[in-house]
């Protein structure tokens, strides 16, 4: 049993219970009571010390503290895959300087997935996982291969009504073919974007030309004809920080130009140390800057990501879902734990052209291994942290930063705590 408290000015304390993802407003008196309950004091013993709670309140505190909760992993549903990432393109028409996929090719041959391979991928992956919630078309740049995206969408529509489809695009294409895919198959689209002038500097087109105006024009073109893109994904790098652009400034500029769109905020994952963030202190400071506008603060990815995760009412025990919550297939049919691991032999599961019986055994075995080992509450410097049932950590980023899939960089941990605690205080005050 455990809890974490943060002083929230005159409002008292924000108290967070990691085992139950519960947040309450409390007083110093309640902090003392909770400490005694954690230490094993009974309701009667508390009363002797002057704390009259009543059995019902005492048991409610114990429940929030996680009394009786079994932190062991539940048996995973081996018939269910939440997300399948299909790399329909191993090439890209942009050359983002910080790209973890080496310009979209992942240090492999630049090529597109064939119709035969995408059908083989879907046949085999549905044979292994009868229920796939979401198929995400990825790259490289997936709009370079919309014929294959359409083949896959048709396959899903005709055979698997419970799967929805989506795509992460750099936003450089928004023609009629994409509009038709959105309308005919409910394709959910996410654009990867940056603020100007950083988009033009860090995310140039293949020949080095600027891309911001093109991406913004395409976003508006699609929005005029559909409800997509439903989200934009933004990435913060060391270059932003060095040039004096805070995360808050990036969020404000994107909101100004792209309007009321759902935002996903990522700190960069890059093989190039030039872009790896060296100081995360302005992340927490950005929350205070965003508070000047209540709507902007409440819809910022810092706040929405925390509230969405906590609103589930359940703890998260894994760093990430690589291999069991998500699995990726390359343009040539190789299966990996996730899109961040393409080309990494130790996280390769097999190839879709292998016999299904052989492939299923490989995929289930490797995914079970990741499921059972990728557990934040048991690993390294996370196991005693109050955020270890909340945090999401990319194991690929862990590997790049610390050399270990299951050890988080300390500077990232400090930032997560700072941001989380500030949101807690704001919730209460």
Beta strands, then each sheet from edge to edge (+ up, - down):
strand 1: 4-7
strand 2: 13-17
strand 3: 22-26
strand 4: 80-87
strand 5: 131-138
strand 6: 164-169
strand 7: 188-193
strand 8: 231-236
strand 9: 262-267
strand 10: 326-329
strand 11: 334-336
strand 12: 348-351
sheet 1: 1+ 2- 3+
sheet 2: 9+ 8+ 7+ 6+ 5+ 4+ 10+ 11- 12+
end
